[in-house]
Amino acid sequence: MKKAATRRLLAPVAGRVLALADVQDPVFATATMGPGFAIQPTDGRVVAPVSGRVTVVAATKHAVGLVTASGLEVLVHMGIDTVELNGAPFVCHVQVGDTVQAGEVLAEMDLAALQRAQKLATVIVVVTNGQTVLDDLIVAATDQMVTAKTAVATAVLAVTTVPGTQAVPSTTAASDAKLESESESESEFESESESGFKSESGSKSKAKSKPKSKPNSTSKYAVLATAIVTNVGGPGNIISVIHCITRLRFYLKDEHRAQDAVIANLDGVIDVAKAGGQYQVVIGPAVNEVYDAVMAQLGPAFADATAGTPTATVTQAAGAPTETDVPTGWLPRLRHGVSQVIGVMTAAMILVIGILAGSGILKGILAALTGFHVLTVTSGTYMVLNAVADATFYFLPVVLGFTAAKKLGSDPIVLAIVGAILIYPSLMTAAGHATTAQITFFGVPTHLMSYAASVFPMIVAAWLGVSVERGLKRVIPLYLRSVFVPILEALILSVIVLVVIGALITMISKGLASGILAIYNFSPALSGLVIGGLYQTMVIFGLHWGIIPIVINDIATNGHSYLNAILSITMVAQGGAVLAVFLKSKNKPLKEISLAAAISAFCGVTEPALYGVNLKYKRVFVVASIASGLGGLLTGLLHVNNYALSGSLIGFPAFITPGVGIGPNFYGYLISHYGTLLIATILVYLFGFSDKMLPATSATAK
């Protein structure tokens, strides 16, 4: 028997070689797409692992497909879930039809941009037709550092036995001795499909054959598309659909309505996966045809115009819910609604978490510099640095209007304008004065409030924007929509927020503030427990504004505030919680954002911790709130006082008693704050978080 032919696969990039099972993507890790290996890159220059013809270049530039003269169909996939980045971190140097030699540059990756986007840069190499053309794929350099062009795997080509003859390799180029010298003739490629990869059945004819008639092909994909759409919950459950090199990526209103097992067993579907808020149907090489068939049935309104930027990234967090989108029963409905609100907030915030964390750290540094009188608030240096640190927070409604609208499917530009209206200078100035904060809008009493750094009002506006925009398009003629729909939508949403939501938040926050003040007057320790446990939840919904004036008045009138000492504790607790996530998680992107968010919280800015980590993994937030309540109880028992509008760990000078210096109050600060830090970190580390809580896939093996 003749020895089976082999082919070498080169490292496409410098870095550490990973076994395919270690890739943090279930479709690749389970070899669903075929055998292969991966590399965690240290360099962004990606080269061809084999010689061959380029058959696929992803529209988002994150994947390149090659086919060799010996019949190997090799996919080079750059990064995990990088289709969402719309090609921004990639530059491709090849196009479909090009012939490349092993080691020739295919593309370049911007590793820094991928890191900022919190995407793993893992480069994956798989032989997509491995089940039919390979006997084995031997990866010899697992967990070793290699340079690009190093041979790291050997493909053992399959052999077939013909009765009465010797076993021969089942490849059309079995006599080729070296991968680098593989050549191709035009005739060898004329029989390839347009994508260059295997068909759904996993086989490919070795000889030319007459193409199937177009009606039959169209009918096949149309049938599959109908089955997929039906089993993901129908058009009413679909927000939008995009696709990458191998998968349809649905954004669904409710993933629980999708029939995973049914879809995974459809003829033409490889598997089902769920990640990043997407319901992913793994198709393989025919994904373009199936996508076109799906869109032909759904219509262009379901296409994502941003070609890779999702309109929703959180399960059950997109689209204005209808009666059929929510469960029955008041308690399930409440849980469903809260889950949607939190999901949209975290999804909308995630794009700005990095700069929020950095801004929070800079604000903490400025607080320390002014506290130690290195800078004064009137100096030019302070004003410039403060503008850099504070701009993200001040204009957060504008940013959130844009990001939340993209997640929910409303117009991002209109929602950004709504955010700008809420922080328009004249309205902000009026909100800061008692005499002008109460106005009338067409005779309707309206209480103005500061919306700078607010989150919840813009989330509600973006949510309502879907329905408002849809309603306006129904009544406004097509030829007038481009002018009248945006301005009317901005007007309606702004009025709803200013007149209805603002008044509601003001009324509730004032009531909460009065209740909290009454509890504090009754028992500082009890108020510490209550305020410590609830304050960050109030921050999420914008209800904390009723408490801030009490703190300011206390400091202005009495020179100190017990209440602010308790609020300071809540920042430390959220920071301790996210610090525990950093210490426990093995997920590199999560560790990076967790550490930055912890530092920001210790500098007095909790938004990165809240929206970047703690709320995403709800148990972390709950445990952190419990720790915060215990810390508040301790603060009340020790009667810790605060002497300036500052707090958390960076604000320690605000706990030094004027005229006395470091004394009992400062020691109480150290005990309460660092005690809270310890409690929050330990509780979350032991009970609040594990990597099992990371977005898991629910793929059904076939």
C-alpha positions as CSV (number, residue, x, y, z in Angstrom):
1,M,0.0,0.0,0.0
2,K,1.4,3.4,-1.0
3,K,2.1,5.8,1.8
4,A,-0.5,8.6,2.1
5,A,0.5,12.0,0.9
6,T,1.0,14.8,3.4
7,R,1.0,18.6,3.2
8,R,2.4,21.1,5.6
9,L,0.4,24.0,7.1
10,L,2.4,27.0,8.1
11,A,1.8,29.4,11.0
12,P,-0.1,32.3,9.4
13,V,1.1,34.7,12.1
14,A,3.7,34.9,14.9
15,G,2.4,33.9,18.3
16,R,1.5,31.0,20.6
17,V,0.0,27.9,18.9
18,L,-3.3,26.8,20.4
19,A,-5.2,23.5,19.9
20,L,-8.5,24.1,18.2
21,A,-10.3,23.0,21.4
22,D,-8.8,26.0,23.2
23,V,-10.3,28.5,20.9
24,Q,-13.0,30.6,22.6
25,D,-15.6,30.0,19.9
26,P,-17.6,26.8,20.0
27,V,-18.1,26.4,16.3
28,F,-14.3,26.3,15.8
29,A,-13.4,24.7,19.1
30,T,-15.7,21.7,18.4
31,A,-14.2,21.2,14.9
32,T,-17.6,21.9,13.5
33,M,-16.0,23.7,10.6
34,G,-13.3,21.2,10.2
35,P,-9.9,20.2,11.8
36,G,-7.2,22.8,12.3
37,F,-5.3,24.9,14.8
38,A,-5.1,28.5,16.1
39,I,-2.5,31.1,17.1
40,Q,-2.8,33.8,19.7
41,P,-0.8,36.5,17.7
42,T,1.9,38.7,18.9
43,D,2.1,40.4,15.4
44,G,-0.6,41.5,13.1
45,R,0.9,40.4,9.8
46,V,-1.0,37.4,8.5
47,V,0.4,35.1,5.8
48,A,-0.9,32.2,3.7
49,P,-0.6,28.9,5.6
50,V,-0.7,27.1,2.2
51,S,-0.2,27.8,-1.5
52,G,-3.4,28.1,-3.4
53,R,-6.0,30.2,-5.0
54,V,-8.0,32.8,-3.0
55,T,-11.7,31.7,-3.2
56,V,-13.2,33.9,-0.4
57,V,-12.5,37.3,1.1
58,A,-15.0,38.2,3.7
59,A,-16.8,41.5,3.2
60,T,-15.7,42.5,6.7
61,K,-12.1,41.4,5.8
62,H,-11.7,39.1,8.8
63,A,-11.5,35.9,6.9
64,V,-9.8,34.5,3.7
65,G,-10.5,31.2,2.1
66,L,-7.9,29.3,0.0
67,V,-8.0,26.1,-2.0
68,T,-4.8,24.2,-2.9
69,A,-4.0,22.2,-6.0
70,S,-4.3,19.1,-3.9
71,G,-7.9,19.9,-2.9
72,L,-7.5,21.3,0.6
73,E,-10.0,24.0,1.4
74,V,-8.4,26.2,4.0
75,L,-10.0,29.0,5.9
76,V,-8.0,31.7,7.7
77,H,-10.2,33.4,10.2
78,M,-8.9,36.5,12.0
79,G,-10.2,37.2,15.5
80,I,-13.3,36.0,17.5
81,D,-16.6,37.6,16.6
82,T,-14.7,40.3,14.6
83,V,-17.5,40.5,12.0
84,E,-19.1,43.1,14.2
85,L,-16.2,45.5,13.6
86,N,-17.2,45.9,10.0
87,G,-13.6,45.4,8.8
88,A,-12.1,48.4,10.7
89,P,-9.1,46.5,12.2
90,F,-8.2,44.6,9.0
91,V,-6.4,45.4,5.7
92,C,-6.6,42.7,3.0
93,H,-3.9,42.4,0.4
94,V,-5.5,39.8,-1.7
95,Q,-8.8,39.4,-3.6
96,V,-10.8,36.5,-4.9
97,G,-9.0,34.8,-7.8
98,D,-5.5,35.7,-6.7
99,T,-2.9,32.9,-6.5
100,V,-0.7,33.0,-3.5
101,Q,2.3,31.1,-2.3
102,A,2.6,29.7,1.3
103,G,4.1,32.5,3.4
104,E,2.8,35.3,1.2
105,V,1.1,38.2,3.1
106,L,-2.7,37.9,3.0
107,A,-3.8,40.6,5.4
108,E,-2.8,42.8,8.4
109,M,-4.6,43.1,11.7
110,D,-4.6,46.1,14.1
111,L,-4.1,44.2,17.4
112,A,-4.5,47.4,19.4
113,A,-7.8,48.2,17.8
114,L,-9.0,44.6,18.5
115,Q,-8.0,45.0,22.1
116,R,-9.9,48.3,22.4
117,A,-12.9,46.6,20.9
118,Q,-12.5,43.8,23.5
119,K,-12.2,41.2,20.8
120,L,-9.8,38.3,20.9
121,A,-7.3,38.4,18.0
122,T,-6.9,34.6,17.7
123,V,-6.1,33.6,14.2
124,I,-7.8,30.3,13.3
125,V,-6.8,27.9,10.5
126,V,-9.2,25.1,9.6
127,V,-9.5,22.7,6.7
128,T,-13.2,23.0,5.9
129,N,-13.4,19.9,3.8
130,G,-11.3,17.9,6.2
131,Q,-13.9,15.2,6.7
132,T,-13.7,14.2,3.0
133,V,-10.0,14.8,2.0
134,L,-8.0,14.1,5.2
135,D,-7.2,11.1,7.2
136,D,-5.7,13.2,10.0
137,L,-4.3,16.7,10.8
138,I,-1.4,16.5,13.2
139,V,-0.6,19.7,15.1
140,A,2.9,19.4,16.5
141,A,3.6,22.7,18.1
142,T,0.7,23.2,20.5
143,D,1.3,25.8,23.2
144,Q,4.7,26.9,21.7
145,M,5.7,30.3,20.5
146,V,6.4,30.3,16.8
147,T,7.2,32.8,14.1
148,A,5.1,33.2,11.0
149,K,5.8,30.7,8.2
150,T,6.9,28.0,10.7
151,A,5.4,24.6,9.8
152,V,3.0,23.8,12.7
153,A,0.7,21.1,11.3
154,T,0.7,18.2,8.9
155,A,-2.3,17.3,6.8
156,V,-2.4,13.5,6.1
157,L,-4.4,13.2,2.9
158,A,-7.1,10.5,2.7
159,V,-6.5,7.5,0.4
160,T,-9.1,5.4,-1.5
161,T,-8.8,1.8,-2.5
162,V,-10.0,0.7,-5.9
163,P,-10.6,-3.1,-6.1
164,G,-7.6,-4.8,-7.8
165,T,-5.4,-1.7,-7.4
166,Q,-3.1,-0.1,-4.9
167,A,-4.5,2.5,-2.5
168,V,-4.0,5.9,-3.9
169,P,-4.4,9.3,-2.4
170,S,-7.8,10.8,-3.1
171,T,-6.4,14.1,-4.1
172,T,-5.9,15.4,-7.6
173,A,-2.3,16.4,-6.9
174,A,-0.9,13.6,-4.7
175,S,2.4,13.7,-6.4
176,D,3.2,17.2,-5.2
177,A,6.2,17.0,-2.9
178,K,6.1,20.4,-1.2
179,L,3.3,22.6,-0.2
180,E,5.2,25.7,-1.3
181,S,5.5,24.4,-4.8
182,E,1.9,23.5,-5.2
183,S,0.6,24.9,-8.5
184,E,-2.9,25.0,-10.0
185,S,-4.3,24.8,-13.4
186,E,-7.4,26.7,-14.5
187,S,-9.1,23.4,-15.2
188,E,-8.6,22.3,-11.6
189,F,-10.5,25.3,-10.4
190,E,-13.3,25.5,-12.9
191,S,-15.2,22.8,-11.0
192,E,-15.0,24.7,-7.7
193,S,-18.0,26.4,-6.4
194,E,-18.0,30.1,-6.2
195,S,-17.1,30.0,-2.5
196,G,-14.4,27.4,-3.0
197,F,-15.7,25.4,0.0
198,K,-17.7,22.2,0.4
199,S,-21.4,22.0,-0.2
200,E,-23.8,21.4,2.6
201,S,-23.5,17.7,2.1
202,G,-19.8,17.9,2.9
203,S,-18.7,16.4,-0.5
204,K,-17.5,17.8,-3.8
205,S,-17.2,16.2,-7.2
206,K,-13.7,15.6,-8.3
207,A,-14.6,16.1,-12.0
208,K,-16.4,18.7,-13.8
209,S,-20.1,18.3,-13.8
210,K,-23.0,20.2,-15.3
211,P,-24.1,22.9,-12.9
212,K,-27.5,22.4,-11.2
213,S,-30.3,24.3,-12.7
214,K,-30.9,27.6,-11.0
215,P,-34.5,26.9,-10.0
216,N,-33.5,23.8,-8.1
217,S,-30.7,25.6,-6.3
218,T,-32.9,28.6,-5.5
219,S,-35.6,26.3,-4.2
220,K,-33.2,24.4,-2.0
221,Y,-32.0,27.6,-0.3
222,A,-35.5,29.0,-0.1
223,V,-36.8,25.9,1.7
224,L,-33.9,26.1,4.2
225,A,-34.4,29.8,4.7
226,T,-38.1,29.3,5.4
227,A,-37.3,26.6,7.9
228,I,-34.8,28.7,9.7
229,V,-37.0,31.8,9.8
230,T,-39.9,29.8,11.1
231,N,-37.9,28.1,13.9
232,V,-36.2,31.2,15.2
233,G,-39.7,32.5,16.0
234,G,-40.8,33.9,12.7
235,P,-40.3,37.4,11.3
236,G,-42.0,38.9,14.4
237,N,-39.1,37.7,16.6
238,I,-36.4,38.9,14.3
239,I,-34.8,42.3,14.7
240,S,-32.2,42.1,12.0
241,V,-29.9,39.6,10.3
242,I,-26.3,39.8,9.2
243,H,-23.8,37.1,8.1
244,C,-20.1,36.4,8.3
245,I,-18.0,33.9,6.4
246,T,-19.9,30.8,7.8
247,R,-22.9,31.9,9.9
248,L,-26.2,33.7,9.8
249,R,-26.2,36.0,12.8
250,F,-29.7,36.8,14.0
251,Y,-30.6,39.5,16.5
252,L,-33.8,38.2,18.1
253,K,-36.3,39.8,20.5
254,D,-36.5,36.6,22.5
255,E,-33.9,33.8,22.0
256,H,-36.1,31.4,24.0
257,R,-38.6,31.2,21.2
258,A,-36.0,29.7,18.8
259,Q,-36.1,25.9,18.4
260,D,-32.4,25.1,18.8
261,A,-32.6,21.3,18.2
262,V,-34.9,21.7,15.2
263,I,-32.6,24.3,13.5
264,A,-29.4,22.3,14.3
265,N,-30.8,19.2,12.6
266,L,-32.0,21.0,9.4
267,D,-30.3,19.7,6.2
268,G,-27.8,22.4,5.3
269,V,-27.3,23.6,8.9
270,I,-24.1,22.6,10.6
271,D,-24.8,23.8,14.1
272,V,-26.4,26.5,16.3
273,A,-24.4,28.8,18.6
274,K,-25.3,31.8,20.9
275,A,-22.8,34.4,21.7
276,G,-22.5,38.2,22.0
277,G,-26.3,38.6,21.9
278,Q,-26.5,36.9,18.5
279,Y,-28.3,33.7,17.6
280,Q,-25.9,32.1,15.2
281,V,-26.9,29.5,12.6
282,V,-23.7,27.9,11.2
283,I,-24.2,27.2,7.5
284,G,-20.7,27.0,6.1
285,P,-19.8,27.9,2.6
286,A,-23.4,28.4,1.4
287,V,-24.0,31.1,3.9
288,N,-24.3,33.8,1.2
289,E,-26.9,31.9,-0.7
290,V,-28.9,31.1,2.4
291,Y,-28.7,34.7,3.6
292,D,-30.0,36.0,0.3
293,A,-32.9,33.5,0.5
294,V,-33.6,34.7,4.1
295,M,-33.6,38.3,3.1
296,A,-35.8,37.6,0.0
297,Q,-38.4,36.3,2.5
298,L,-38.0,39.0,5.2
299,G,-37.4,42.0,3.1
300,P,-34.7,44.7,3.2
301,A,-36.0,46.2,6.4
302,F,-34.4,43.3,8.3
303,A,-30.9,43.8,6.8
304,D,-28.4,45.6,9.0
305,A,-27.4,48.7,7.0
306,T,-24.1,48.9,8.8
307,A,-22.9,45.6,7.3
308,G,-21.6,44.0,10.5
309,T,-22.5,46.4,13.2
310,P,-25.2,44.8,15.3
311,T,-28.5,46.5,16.0
312,A,-28.8,44.5,19.2
313,T,-26.2,42.7,21.2
314,V,-28.1,41.6,24.2
315,T,-30.6,38.7,24.5
316,Q,-34.1,40.1,25.0
317,A,-32.9,43.6,24.8
318,A,-34.0,45.0,21.5
319,G,-37.1,46.3,19.9
320,A,-40.2,47.7,21.4
321,P,-41.9,44.7,23.0
322,T,-45.3,43.6,21.9
323,E,-47.8,41.5,23.7
324,T,-46.5,38.3,22.0
325,D,-42.9,39.1,22.9
326,V,-43.2,38.9,26.7
327,P,-44.2,36.0,29.0
328,T,-47.5,35.8,30.7
329,G,-48.0,36.5,34.5
330,W,-47.0,39.7,36.3
331,L,-43.8,38.3,37.9
332,P,-42.4,36.8,34.7
333,R,-43.3,40.0,32.9
334,L,-41.5,42.0,35.5
335,R,-38.4,39.9,35.3
336,H,-38.6,40.0,31.5
337,G,-38.9,43.8,31.5
338,V,-36.0,44.3,34.0
339,S,-33.8,42.0,32.0
340,Q,-34.5,43.9,28.9
341,V,-33.8,47.3,30.5
342,I,-30.5,46.1,32.0
343,G,-29.5,44.3,28.8
344,V,-30.0,47.4,26.7
345,M,-28.2,49.7,29.2
346,T,-25.2,47.4,29.4
347,A,-25.1,46.9,25.6
348,A,-25.4,50.6,24.9
349,M,-22.7,51.5,27.5
350,I,-20.2,48.8,26.5
351,L,-18.9,50.9,23.6
352,V,-17.9,53.7,25.9
353,I,-16.8,51.8,29.0
354,G,-13.1,52.1,28.1
355,I,-13.2,55.9,27.8
356,L,-15.5,56.2,30.9
357,A,-13.0,54.2,32.9
358,G,-10.1,56.3,31.8
359,S,-12.1,59.5,32.4
360,G,-12.9,58.3,35.9
361,I,-9.3,57.6,36.7
362,L,-8.4,61.1,35.4
363,K,-11.1,62.7,37.5
364,G,-9.7,60.8,40.6
365,I,-6.2,62.1,39.9
366,L,-7.6,65.7,39.5
367,A,-9.4,65.3,42.8
368,A,-6.2,64.2,44.5
369,L,-4.2,67.1,43.0
370,T,-6.7,69.7,44.1
371,G,-7.1,68.0,47.5
372,F,-3.4,68.4,48.1
373,H,-3.4,71.9,46.6
374,V,-1.1,71.0,43.7
375,L,-3.7,72.5,41.3
376,T,-6.5,75.0,41.8
377,V,-9.8,74.7,40.1
378,T,-9.3,78.1,38.5
379,S,-6.0,77.2,36.8
380,G,-5.8,76.7,33.1
381,T,-4.2,73.3,33.5
382,Y,-7.0,72.1,35.7
383,M,-9.7,73.4,33.4
384,V,-8.2,71.7,30.3
385,L,-7.7,68.4,32.2
386,N,-11.1,68.6,33.8
387,A,-12.7,69.1,30.3
388,V,-11.0,66.0,29.1
389,A,-12.1,64.0,32.1
390,D,-15.6,65.3,32.3
391,A,-16.7,65.6,28.7
392,T,-17.6,61.9,28.3
393,F,-19.9,62.1,31.4
394,Y,-21.4,65.5,30.5
395,F,-22.3,64.5,26.9
396,L,-23.1,60.9,27.8
397,P,-26.8,61.3,26.8
398,V,-25.6,62.2,23.3
399,V,-23.3,59.1,23.1
400,L,-25.9,56.8,24.6
401,G,-28.6,58.1,22.2
402,F,-26.5,57.0,19.4
403,T,-25.3,53.6,20.8
404,A,-28.7,52.6,22.3
405,A,-30.5,53.5,19.0
406,K,-28.1,51.2,17.1
407,K,-28.8,48.4,19.6
408,L,-32.6,48.9,19.4
409,G,-33.0,49.6,15.7
410,S,-34.1,53.3,16.0
411,D,-32.4,56.2,14.2
412,P,-29.0,56.8,16.0
413,I,-28.7,60.3,14.7
414,V,-32.1,61.4,15.9
415,L,-31.5,59.8,19.3
416,A,-28.1,61.6,19.5
417,I,-30.0,64.9,18.9
418,V,-32.5,64.0,21.6
419,G,-29.6,63.5,24.0
420,A,-28.2,66.9,22.9
421,I,-31.6,68.5,23.6
422,L,-31.7,67.2,27.1
423,I,-28.3,68.8,27.9
424,Y,-29.0,72.0,25.9
425,P,-27.3,74.9,27.8
426,S,-30.4,77.0,28.5
427,L,-32.3,74.0,29.8
428,M,-29.3,72.9,32.0
429,T,-29.0,76.4,33.4
430,A,-32.7,76.6,34.1
431,A,-32.6,73.2,35.8
432,G,-29.9,74.5,38.2
433,H,-32.0,77.4,39.5
434,A,-35.0,76.8,41.8
435,T,-36.9,79.7,40.2
436,T,-36.7,78.4,36.7
437,A,-36.6,74.7,37.2
438,Q,-40.4,74.6,37.2
439,I,-41.7,75.6,33.8
440,T,-44.7,75.0,31.6
441,F,-44.8,73.4,28.2
442,F,-48.0,74.3,26.4
443,G,-49.6,74.7,29.8
444,V,-48.3,71.4,31.1
445,P,-46.2,71.8,34.3
446,T,-42.7,70.5,33.7
447,H,-39.9,70.1,36.2
448,L,-36.4,70.4,34.6
449,M,-33.6,68.3,35.9
450,S,-30.0,67.8,35.0
451,Y,-29.6,65.0,32.4
452,A,-25.8,65.2,32.2
453,A,-24.3,61.8,32.8
454,S,-27.8,60.2,32.9
455,V,-28.4,56.8,31.4
456,F,-32.0,55.6,32.0
457,P,-33.9,58.5,30.3
458,M,-31.9,57.9,27.1
459,I,-32.5,54.2,27.1
460,V,-36.2,54.8,27.4
461,A,-36.1,57.3,24.6
462,A,-34.2,54.9,22.3
463,W,-36.7,52.2,23.2
464,L,-39.7,54.4,22.4
465,G,-37.9,55.7,19.3
466,V,-38.5,52.4,17.5
467,S,-42.3,52.7,17.9
468,V,-42.4,56.5,17.3
469,E,-40.4,56.2,14.1
470,R,-42.5,53.3,12.8
471,G,-45.7,55.2,13.6
472,L,-44.5,58.4,11.8
473,K,-43.6,56.4,8.7
474,R,-47.1,55.1,8.6
475,V,-48.7,58.5,8.4
476,I,-46.2,60.6,6.6
477,P,-45.9,60.2,2.8
478,L,-42.7,58.7,1.5
479,Y,-41.6,61.9,-0.3
480,L,-41.8,63.9,3.0
481,R,-40.2,61.4,5.4
482,S,-36.6,62.5,5.0
483,V,-37.5,66.0,6.3
484,F,-40.4,65.5,8.7
485,V,-39.8,62.1,10.3
486,P,-36.4,63.0,12.0
487,I,-37.5,66.3,13.5
488,L,-40.9,65.1,14.6
489,E,-39.3,62.0,16.2
490,A,-36.8,64.2,18.0
491,L,-39.6,66.5,19.2
492,I,-41.9,63.7,20.4
493,L,-39.1,61.9,22.3
494,S,-37.7,65.0,23.9
495,V,-41.1,66.1,25.1
496,I,-41.8,62.6,26.5
497,V,-38.5,62.6,28.4
498,L,-38.7,66.2,29.6
499,V,-42.4,66.3,30.5
500,V,-43.2,62.8,31.5
501,I,-40.0,60.8,32.4
502,G,-38.3,63.8,34.0
503,A,-41.3,64.6,36.2
504,L,-41.7,60.9,37.2
505,I,-38.0,60.6,38.1
506,T,-38.1,63.9,40.1
507,M,-41.2,62.8,42.0
508,I,-39.9,59.4,42.9
509,S,-36.4,60.6,43.8
510,K,-37.8,63.3,46.1
511,G,-40.0,60.7,47.8
512,L,-37.0,58.4,48.2
513,A,-34.8,61.2,49.5
514,S,-37.4,62.2,52.1
515,G,-37.7,58.5,53.2
516,I,-33.9,58.1,53.4
517,L,-33.6,61.3,55.4
518,A,-36.3,60.1,57.8
519,I,-34.5,56.7,58.2
520,Y,-31.2,58.5,58.8
521,N,-32.7,60.7,61.5
522,F,-34.1,57.6,63.2
523,S,-30.9,55.5,63.0
524,P,-27.6,56.3,61.1
525,A,-26.7,52.6,61.2
526,L,-30.1,51.5,59.7
527,S,-29.9,54.2,57.0
528,G,-26.4,53.1,56.2
529,L,-27.7,49.6,55.5
530,V,-30.6,50.8,53.4
531,I,-28.8,53.5,51.5
532,G,-25.7,51.4,51.0
533,G,-27.7,48.6,49.6
534,L,-30.0,50.6,47.3
535,Y,-28.0,53.7,46.2
536,Q,-26.3,52.2,43.1
537,T,-29.7,50.8,41.9
538,M,-31.0,54.4,42.3
539,V,-28.1,55.6,40.2
540,I,-29.0,53.2,37.4
541,F,-32.5,54.6,37.1
542,G,-31.5,58.2,37.8
543,L,-33.3,58.4,41.1
544,H,-30.3,59.5,43.1
545,W,-30.7,63.1,42.0
546,G,-33.1,63.7,45.0
547,I,-30.3,62.7,47.4
548,I,-27.5,64.9,45.9
549,P,-29.1,68.2,46.9
550,I,-29.3,67.0,50.5
551,V,-25.6,66.2,50.5
552,I,-24.7,69.5,49.0
553,N,-26.9,71.4,51.4
554,D,-25.4,69.5,54.4
555,I,-21.8,70.4,53.3
556,A,-22.7,74.0,52.5
557,T,-24.7,74.5,55.8
558,N,-23.0,72.3,58.3
559,G,-19.6,71.8,56.7
560,H,-20.0,68.0,56.7
561,S,-22.3,65.2,55.5
562,Y,-22.8,61.8,57.1
563,L,-24.9,60.9,54.1
564,N,-22.0,61.4,51.7
565,A,-19.9,59.1,53.7
566,I,-22.4,56.3,53.1
567,L,-22.6,57.1,49.4
568,S,-18.8,56.9,49.2
569,I,-19.1,53.3,50.5
570,T,-21.2,52.3,47.6
571,M,-18.5,53.3,45.1
572,V,-15.9,51.2,47.0
573,A,-18.3,48.2,47.0
574,Q,-18.8,48.3,43.3
575,G,-15.1,48.6,42.8
576,G,-14.3,45.7,45.1
577,A,-16.8,43.6,43.2
578,V,-15.3,44.2,39.8
579,L,-11.8,43.8,41.4
580,A,-12.9,40.3,42.4
581,V,-14.0,39.6,38.8
582,F,-10.5,40.7,37.7
583,L,-8.8,38.4,40.2
584,K,-11.0,35.3,39.4
585,S,-11.6,35.4,35.7
586,K,-9.3,33.9,33.2
587,N,-10.9,35.8,30.3
588,K,-8.3,38.3,29.2
589,P,-10.6,41.0,27.8
590,L,-12.8,40.8,30.9
591,K,-9.8,41.0,33.2
592,E,-8.6,44.2,31.4
593,I,-11.9,46.0,31.5
594,S,-12.5,44.8,35.1
595,L,-9.2,46.2,36.4
596,A,-9.8,49.6,34.7
597,A,-13.3,49.7,36.0
598,A,-12.1,48.9,39.6
599,I,-9.6,51.7,39.5
600,S,-12.2,54.1,38.1
601,A,-14.6,53.1,41.0
602,F,-11.9,53.7,43.6
603,C,-11.5,57.2,42.0
604,G,-15.3,57.8,42.5
605,V,-16.7,56.9,39.1
606,T,-18.7,53.6,39.1
607,E,-20.3,53.7,35.6
608,P,-17.6,51.4,34.0
609,A,-18.0,48.9,36.9
610,L,-21.8,49.0,36.8
611,Y,-22.4,48.8,33.1
612,G,-19.2,47.2,31.9
613,V,-19.2,44.2,34.3
614,N,-21.5,44.1,37.3
615,L,-24.8,44.5,35.7
616,K,-23.9,42.2,32.8
617,Y,-23.4,39.4,35.3
618,K,-26.4,40.3,37.5
619,R,-25.3,38.2,40.5
620,V,-22.1,40.3,40.8
621,F,-24.2,43.4,41.2
622,V,-26.5,41.8,43.7
623,V,-23.7,40.6,45.9
624,A,-21.9,43.9,45.5
625,S,-25.1,45.7,46.8
626,I,-25.2,43.3,49.8
627,A,-21.6,44.2,50.6
628,S,-22.4,47.8,50.1
629,G,-25.3,47.6,52.6
630,L,-23.0,46.0,55.1
631,G,-20.4,48.7,54.5
632,G,-23.1,51.4,55.0
633,L,-24.1,49.7,58.2
634,L,-20.5,49.9,59.4
635,T,-20.2,53.5,58.3
636,G,-23.3,54.4,60.3
637,L,-22.2,52.6,63.4
638,L,-18.9,54.4,63.3
639,H,-20.6,57.8,62.6
640,V,-18.1,58.4,59.8
641,N,-18.4,62.0,58.4
642,N,-17.5,63.5,55.1
643,Y,-16.3,67.1,54.8
644,A,-16.2,67.7,51.1
645,L,-18.1,66.6,47.9
646,S,-15.7,63.8,47.3
647,G,-15.4,60.1,48.2
648,S,-14.3,56.6,47.5
649,L,-10.7,55.6,48.1
650,I,-9.2,58.6,46.1
651,G,-11.3,61.0,48.2
652,F,-9.6,60.2,51.6
653,P,-8.7,63.9,52.3
654,A,-12.4,64.6,52.6
655,F,-12.6,62.5,55.7
656,I,-9.9,64.4,57.6
657,T,-11.6,66.5,60.2
658,P,-10.8,70.3,59.6
659,G,-8.9,71.8,62.5
660,V,-8.3,68.4,64.0
661,G,-6.5,66.5,61.3
662,I,-6.2,62.7,61.3
663,G,-8.2,61.4,64.1
664,P,-11.2,59.1,65.0
665,N,-13.2,60.1,61.9
666,F,-10.3,59.3,59.5
667,Y,-9.7,56.0,61.3
668,G,-13.5,55.3,60.9
669,Y,-13.1,56.0,57.2
670,L,-10.2,53.5,56.9
671,I,-12.1,50.8,58.8
672,S,-15.4,51.3,56.9
673,H,-14.1,51.8,53.4
674,Y,-11.3,49.2,53.4
675,G,-13.5,46.8,55.3
676,T,-16.2,47.3,52.6
677,L,-13.5,46.7,49.9
678,L,-12.5,43.4,51.6
679,I,-16.1,42.3,52.1
680,A,-17.2,43.0,48.5
681,T,-14.1,41.4,47.0
682,I,-14.3,38.3,49.1
683,L,-18.1,37.8,48.7
684,V,-18.0,38.3,44.9
685,Y,-14.9,36.1,44.5
686,L,-16.5,33.3,46.5
687,F,-20.2,33.6,45.6
688,G,-20.8,36.2,43.0
689,F,-18.8,35.3,39.9
690,S,-17.3,32.5,37.9
691,D,-16.2,32.2,34.2
692,K,-19.2,29.9,33.7
693,M,-21.3,33.1,33.8
694,L,-19.6,34.4,30.6
695,P,-21.8,34.2,27.5
696,A,-22.0,30.5,26.8
697,T,-23.0,28.8,23.6
698,S,-25.9,26.3,23.5
699,A,-24.7,24.5,20.3
700,T,-26.4,21.2,19.7
701,A,-23.9,18.6,18.4
702,K,-24.9,16.8,15.3
